[in-house]
Amino acid sequence: MSLDRAFYIARREYVENIRTKGFWFGILMLPIMLLIIAIVPIIINSTKAPKSYTVIDQSGWLHESIQKEIDHRDFIHYLSEPIDSTFHTPFDDLRRLVNNEDAQSLSTITANLFSSPLAVSADFDALQIPTTTKQQIIKNRDAARQWWHSLSRQEKSKLSARISTNHFLLSRHKDLTPSALNKAIQANELFAYFKIEADPLRSSSPVLYVSNNLTDTELKSWLQQFATDVVRKARLKDKNVDPTIASWINEPLIFRGIQIDAEGHEESVNSDDVIRQWLPVVFVYLLWISILISSQMLLTNTIEEKSNKLIEVLLSSVSPLVLMAGKIAGIAATGLTIILFWGAMLLMILGVLPQVLGASLPPLGEIILSDPWFLGSFIVYFILGYLLYAAILVGLGSVCNNLKEAQNLTLPVQLIQMLPLLVMIPIGKDPNGLLAQTLSYFPPLTPFVMMNRAAAPPTSMEYFLTTLLLLISIVVALWVAAKIFRIGILMTGKPPSILAIIKLLRQPVVFQPTDTNNSFLPPTEK
Amino acid sequence: MSAPRYSLEIEGVSKYFGDKVAVRNLSANIPTGSIYGFLGPNGAGKTTTIRMIMDILHPDNGSISLFGGLTPANCKDRLGYLPEEKGLYKKMRTGELVTYFGLLKGLSRADAKRKAIASLEKFGLGHVINSRCDTLSKGMGQKVQIIATLLHGPDLVILDEPFSGLDPINVEIVRNIILELKQSGNTVIFSTHVMEQAEQICDYIMLINKGEKILDGTLEKIKQSSHETIQIEYEGDNACPKELIGVSRVHDMGKMAELSLNEGADPHQILQSLMGRIKIRSFQVKQPSLHEIFVRQIGSSAE
């Protein structure tokens, strides 16, 4: 009989929230901010002017070798750049062949293959690709190399964002004396210079790196890596080690991740799996922020209702329980609307983003939608988590007259609400560890922690017990909240302390319910 | 089915807030079809009593029975309540707001909507049906609240300080609404601390102070059982003299004054002594005003 009234109250709450411009503006802010955070660094990076540097080379050979090595790496970057349907280069067919195959091992081998015109190494022969493909690669490689060497620096830099000249530019200083270069650095004409000693193969001759900015080590590490590479090769050559043996020695050992699937078979880990592993973290954050927003909205709303003097009219029509239930339900609907809106935005952005960035991203949208259980549990955990915090905050909020009082009184709750963010990463790393398991049984954290653990699913028993505990807590919290709400909502003046509220709960005479039909909760005692 | 004699029977009701007594052992019977005034100074317990009738608060002792035996919780839909502190949902439209309160009182959607539009138009608010409540003037807002209170056709209407903050035109409108309710057989309880308003329309009054009933009954009987007073109108800047032989108290309103007489005092003598000191325009010996009764009663209970 009172359910329809609770529904009217819920609907009014919902409609009033949904139809304000501020509401939509507010919930639009999050996706926009996330988008800005994601895109701006990429744009800034791509528009950043390259750092200019130069090298004083007293060895007479190292600098030149390094530059050759850098140029060769740039060539490899070009070859391994994903094929773009709008940007064509002369050797796209060759690139397609190189790129088509399983990336890691092939790229190393192709790098070697393209580095020495003579060697078709044993590794290349051993590659599990069709012979015709191999023949085509070999047929085209010399032509490709020639074409590459004919290009100017500017032409090369356009071929891939990873080409080195987009980041570090060798400046053509004529006066290569330290004093002249120091001046250039001071005048900001030069970012840094390197000074290579006469015999770099000796262990005790460091390369000097001179710059006014020693915190940005990007350039230094980048050049160091090439220099080390070249020096190693030179040392091997110095000791008459065969170049093919030398490159074999230099080859890194490749590690491949394997996981066991549901049927107990081994399967290789691809990027989709990594995303599945970390996707729950994204959803925990979404869960956290939507529960936070909704429960805070309820708190604000309760206090507003109290201060706009309508509470008496409402209470003369419906019981406090119905009023409270209606309010909680109305804000829950608002929260679900926010989530659905964000979900839709997220899928839309994930659909559009790859085109905007011109980069290939894994099909996040498909991965998310392919797991209805995951999405379902998200909605369920939102509702349960929201109900728990809603009960606590509506009870406390009902005794306050303004937001400032409410903030003081609800501080402990708000601290607990921050916890999920703190434990999110540790639990994501070890979803079935002791921390994760223990915190799952702490009802205010259950929704977040269990969501966090979804990648390596907890046992059904854990799901059952934690959910049961959470449900019990919700019922208890709602019952206590209803008791406080009954008198709190009419209270004026200074809000009572938490202790005083607990004392109030022990005075049942104030709460005599005369109409138990109106209650959806266990009846309070007489 | 004939209406019970009393719409509301209050029987020995008490309410305490901690150690503070809000209402103590209060009993009253409110006849069906009457206009009944709850009078008393601020903080006397009027609002607490009303809240108990409305099932917003629960009495610690005693019982409240409505319409011949119902408890407040079981007949909320037959009651209409305009609280002292009045507010509206600022962002809601007037028509929606009135409809909403009708729904909460158990009207069907169609009924609530139809009645809301009809009532708003009846009270000259047809042009603001689609305006947001925060655009209404204070008087309009108060009218909207009264319309919302009465939309579901309550048998018993409780108005807490319905005239506060209204200009004379709106006071007149509200007064007419109350009289109309009475004519159609509804019972109206209203509380006020402004005695003149109660005097004009109440059939019955109850005077409350510090949570206790001081007197109740028909307005006529209460007036007859009190000493007569002298009521004068005067001109000039001089105040009405306070020290007069045979006068126990003077209630000076600036251009008018009410003089309370001692036992056996002679009105003629008093007129004479007044005439030497202020310019009298009218002089009447009559039943005391409710204000005078109020001051006498509250004054004596304070002593």
Interface residues (C-beta under 8 A of the other chain):
Chain A: R5 Y8 I9 R12 E16 T20 N308 K309 L310 E312 V313 L314 L315 S316 S317 V318 S319 L490 V509 V510 F511 Q512 T514 D515 N518
Chain B: R51 M54 D55 I56 L57 H58 D60 T71 P72 A73 N74 K76 D77 L79 Y81 L82 P83 E85 K86 G87 L88 Y89 K90 K91 M92 Y100 F101 L103 L104 K105 G106 Q145 A148 T149
